[in-house]
Amino acid sequence: MRKSNPSEPVVSANAVPPARKTRTAKTSAPKAPRARAAKHSKAVVEESVPPAAPVTNTVVENVVVNQPATTKMVSREEIAQLAYSYWADRGYQGGNPHEDWVRAEAELLSA
């Protein structure tokens, strides 16, 4: 009879052998990336954009260049006064202050 080693695992006759570990082949050269299939049926085509015309900086005093001439400036106080008047017209009851503000702002900018 064979002597058993206490550190050696006990294996029964019906035991299933452990699964083999798969070996990965190690190569010295890195693999090239694979092309991936599109995730949707419509391919996205990028178009080349021609370069913009060169920009020259011109200094002009007292002129705002980037605002359209039709832009109307309305102060917060004007909007607040008109929004407050809407609330007062309702008898200081109900309503939504945000809606009053948006209504007043739209009215003042369109006038």
Secondary structure, 3 states (H helix, E strand, C coil): CCCCCCCCCCCCCCCCCCCCCCCCCCCCCCCCCCCCCCCCCCCCCCCCCCCCCCCCCCCCCCCCCCCCCCCCCCCHHHHHHHHHHHHHHCCCCCCCHHHHHHHHHHHHHHC
